[in-house]
Amino acid sequence: MKKLLLILTILITSACSKQATIPAQPPTVTTPQPDNMPASHSFTYLALGDSYTIGEAVPQAQSFPYQLTQRLKNTNNPDIIAVTGWTTGELKQGIAQRALSNHNYDIVTLLIGVNNQYRGYNKEAYRTEFTELLNTAIAYANGNKKHVFVLSIPDWGVTPFGKNSGDPAKIAADIDTFNAINKQETDMLGVAYVDITPISRQAAYDTDLVASDGLHPSGKMYSLWVNELLSLVTAQVKHGSD
C-alpha cells in the first residue's frame, strides 16, 4: 500500500511543480534539418495529454511536441494543455478551463489514458471520455480529421520504477486493453493512430530511453516517437486539407 501511495504521489502531485507553460521565445535545440512543409503558411499546433506530452523529467525542448515543431518547417511553438497525472476526465476539465479561442489548428495530438490505467478506472468510462476528447481535438482542428493524431499509451511497466513497483506483465496487459479501446475509437472516427507502445517497451533493455526519474521517457525516446509522427504529419497536414 505504501508503494502504491508513493507511485501515485509521484505521478500526480508533481503536477503542482510542472505545468505546461509556453516560453516567450523558442528554445535553442540542435535537431536534424527540418522536413519540407509549405512555406506560405505558419503552422499551429495543439498538444493534449498528460506527463508524456509536457515531457516530465526532461527539458521542455526535449518533449515530443517541441521536437516535432523543430523538425517541421514553419511551425509555431505548440500550445499545450497537459499536466502530470491527468486522466481523461481531468484533461476534459483542463481544456474547458483554458477555453482556447483558436479552433483552426493545423496539427492536434492527443495522448491520454495512462493515469486511468494506473488508478484502475473503469475502461468503458475511459472509452466514453476518450471519444469525447477525440471529438474535441477534431473540433480544434476545424473539423479536419487529417490534422489530428492520436498516440498510444506507453508501457511504464518496463521502466525501472515500474519493475520495482508492480507486476510488469499485468501492467503491459492492462495498457494493451486501454490501447485497444483508444485505437478502436480512433479508427472509427477516421483519425490517424500512431502506435508508440512498442517503442516504449524498448526501455526494458535500453536505459537511455528512460529519464532520470526512472519512470518517464527520455528525450531520446521522444525523438523515436517523433520519427513515427513526422511522416504522417508531413503527408496529412500538407495534403490533407480536403
Rosetta blueprint (number, residue, H / E / L):
1 M L
2 K H
3 K H
4 L H
5 L H
6 L H
7 I H
8 L H
9 T H
10 I H
11 L H
12 I H
13 T H
14 S H
15 A H
16 C H
17 S L
18 K L
19 Q E
20 A L
21 T L
22 I L
23 P L
24 A L
25 Q L
26 P L
27 P L
28 T L
29 V L
30 T L
31 T L
32 P L
33 Q L
34 P L
35 D E
36 N L
37 M L
38 P L
39 A L
40 S L
41 H L
42 S L
43 F E
44 T L
45 Y E
46 L E
47 A E
48 L E
49 G E
50 D L
51 S H
52 Y H
53 T H
54 I H
55 G L
56 E L
57 A L
58 V L
59 P L
60 Q H
61 A H
62 Q H
63 S L
64 F H
65 P H
66 Y H
67 Q H
68 L H
69 T H
70 Q H
71 R H
72 L E
73 K L
74 N L
75 T E
76 N L
77 N L
78 P L
79 D E
80 I E
81 I E
82 A E
83 V E
84 T L
85 G L
86 W L
87 T L
88 T H
89 G H
90 E H
91 L H
92 K H
93 Q H
94 G H
95 I H
96 A H
97 Q H
98 R H
99 A L
100 L L
101 S L
102 N L
103 H L
104 N E
105 Y L
106 D L
107 I E
108 V E
109 T E
110 L E
111 L L
112 I L
113 G L
114 V H
115 N H
116 N H
117 Q H
118 Y H
119 R L
120 G L
121 Y L
122 N L
123 K H
124 E H
125 A H
126 Y H
127 R H
128 T H
129 E H
130 F H
131 T H
132 E H
133 L H
134 L H
135 N H
136 T H
137 A H
138 I H
139 A H
140 Y H
141 A E
142 N L
143 G L
144 N L
145 K H
146 K H
147 H H
148 V E
149 F E
150 V E
151 L E
152 S L
153 I L
154 P L
155 D L
156 W H
157 G H
158 V H
159 T L
160 P H
161 F H
162 G H
163 K H
164 N H
165 S H
166 G L
167 D L
168 P H
169 A H
170 K H
171 I H
172 A H
173 A H
174 D H
175 I H
176 D H
177 T H
178 F H
179 N H
180 A H
181 I H
182 N H
183 K H
184 Q H
185 E H
186 T H
187 D H
188 M H
189 L L
190 G L
191 V L
192 A E
193 Y E
194 V E
195 D L
196 I L
197 T H
198 P H
199 I H
200 S H
201 R H
202 Q H
203 A H
204 A H
205 Y L
206 D L
207 T H
208 D H
209 L H
210 V E
211 A L
212 S L
213 D L
214 G L
215 L L
216 H L
217 P E
218 S L
219 G H
220 K H
221 M H
222 Y H
223 S H
224 L H
225 W H
226 V H
227 N H
228 E H
229 L H
230 L H
231 S H
232 L H
233 V H
234 T H
235 A H
236 Q H
237 V H
238 K H
239 H H
240 G L
241 S L
242 D L
